Every structure is written in C-alpha cells, then in structure tokens.
Amino acid sequence: MPGDAQWLEREELATWMSLAALLFKLPGVLDYQLQRDSGLTHFEYLVLAGLSESPGRSRRMSDLAGFANGSLSRLSHVVKRLEQRGFVERRPAEDDGRITVATITDSGYEFLVAAAPGHVATVREYVVDVLSPEQLAQLKDIADTILAKVDPGKDC
C-alpha cells in the first residue's frame, strides 16, 4: 500500500537525489569521452578491457557479460559489432561446443591500449582526483555494499 511506505527523511532524500544524479550523469561523461576519442561506447570499452585482462585474452561470453555488467543478449550484439571492426573473434569452447568464447584480437588489443589513456584521464578527472584517499576508500566500501545487495552473486 502506498500509505504504508517508509518515506525518506530530508537527509536521506538529499543523499538519494545526489546519487541518482550521479548514476545518470557519470555514465554519459564516460561514454562521451570514449565516443569522441575512440568511437567506442563505455560498454564496448568494458568488453575489450575484460577480454584483455583475461588469461589468453579470452573469456566465455556468459562470464564476459557478468564482468561488463550487461545481459548476454546485449553482449552478443556488442561483440558482433566488435567482430565487424576486427577487434574480437568468437569460437566454441574447446571443452564444451555449446559455450561461446570471445577473444580480443591483436588489432582490438592495440585499439584498446590507444583508447585507455583518455578513459583513465576522464576517470581521474571526474572521480579519483576529486576525492581524498579516505573518500575513495569510503566510496569503494559503499559501492561494494550496494552491489552486494543489488547483485548478490557478483564478487566485489
């Protein structure tokens, strides 16, 4: 019942509104920089980064979707676009042909390495460098706590 809601107190509401604005605006800033400088979306960047950091620069599609915080369907569309650009290849898993494995190509890796400095600079400008070391540690703790509630199976 709507009348039974435990409404937010003034300070809770102010905190929520600040977080909601951040959740809306920060992804746009990150996406804009990547699009402008390298023609990648933030999600495409995360996919390439996830592959580059994996053993053999390969990962099962289902694991990659979890890493990039996207659905398998969304990941499939993005990987198809990255394949068309020559950045990723897909193949059946050696141990189970029903599972698809994505691998970043040498061209994709070189492209990611070229895109990374601009992305890191943007993350520093808008997040890391505006916070004290204590605030950064608090932000990690807060984000991990919320992520554990939102996505209980995800390692933080």
Order of alpha helices (4+ residues) and beta strands (2+ residues): alpha-alpha-beta-alpha-alpha-beta-beta-alpha-alpha
